[in-house]
Amino acid sequence: MALRGVSRQPVTVIDPAIESHYGTGYERSRLFPGGRPSLEFVRSMELLGRLLPRPPARVLDAGGGPGAYAAALARRGYRVHLVDPVLLHVE
């Protein structure tokens, strides 16, 4: 059932302390310190490669931050949808 005249503006409910922490941009450099992939990123991608179905499977990256994993998975042929409550990450 379609609702006419109802705004579909996103509703963000996030603890201000969480917003403050992630709003610093820390996540942009955490996985690639000094421009090189961290052990966390390399190991996570290895595990995802083992566990995910083969591309072009659809993947939901919930809380995906600035999209480091989403971008890497998209380059491998996955159809990735990223959602995140932190506005800086969405931008």
C-alpha positions in Angstrom: 0.0 0.0 0.0 1.5 3.3 -1.1 1.2 6.2 1.3 0.6 9.5 -0.5 1.8 12.7 0.9 3.9 11.0 3.5 7.5 12.2 3.6 10.1 9.5 3.2 12.8 11.5 5.0 15.3 9.3 6.8 14.9 9.1 10.6 18.1 8.9 12.4 18.1 7.7 16.0 21.7 7.4 17.3 23.2 7.9 20.6 25.0 11.4 20.6 28.2 9.8 22.0 28.3 7.4 19.1 27.6 10.1 16.6 30.4 12.2 18.2 32.9 9.3 18.0 32.3 8.3 14.4 31.7 11.9 13.3 35.4 12.6 13.7 36.2 10.7 10.5 38.2 8.1 12.4 36.8 5.3 10.3 38.2 6.8 7.1 41.8 6.0 8.1 41.4 3.1 10.5 41.3 0.4 7.8 44.1 2.0 5.7 46.6 3.5 8.1 49.3 5.3 6.1 47.5 4.3 2.9 48.1 0.6 3.4 45.4 -2.0 4.2 45.3 -3.0 7.9 45.5 -6.6 9.0 41.8 -6.2 10.1 40.8 -5.3 6.5 42.8 -8.0 4.9 41.6 -10.7 7.2 38.0 -9.5 7.0 38.1 -9.6 3.2 39.6 -13.1 3.3 36.8 -14.3 5.5 34.1 -12.6 3.4 35.6 -14.3 0.3 35.1 -17.7 1.9 31.7 -17.1 3.3 29.8 -15.0 0.8 28.1 -16.5 -2.2 29.8 -15.8 -5.5 29.3 -12.5 -7.3 27.0 -11.0 -8.5 25.2 -11.7 -5.2 23.6 -8.9 -3.4 25.2 -7.8 -0.1 23.9 -5.4 2.6 26.6 -3.6 4.4 24.8 -2.4 7.5 26.8 0.1 9.5 29.3 0.1 6.7 30.9 3.5 7.6 32.6 5.2 4.8 32.3 2.2 2.5 35.8 0.5 2.5 34.3 -3.0 2.5 31.4 -2.0 0.2 33.8 -0.6 -2.4 36.1 -3.6 -2.2 33.1 -6.0 -2.6 31.7 -4.0 -5.5 35.0 -4.2 -7.3 34.7 -8.0 -7.0 31.4 -7.9 -8.7 29.0 -7.8 -5.8 25.9 -5.6 -5.8 26.4 -3.8 -2.5 23.9 -1.7 -0.6 25.4 0.3 2.2 23.5 1.9 5.1 24.9 3.8 8.0 23.3 6.1 10.6 26.3 8.5 10.7 25.7 11.4 8.3 29.5 11.9 7.7 29.7 8.3 6.5 26.8 8.7 4.2 28.2 11.8 2.6 
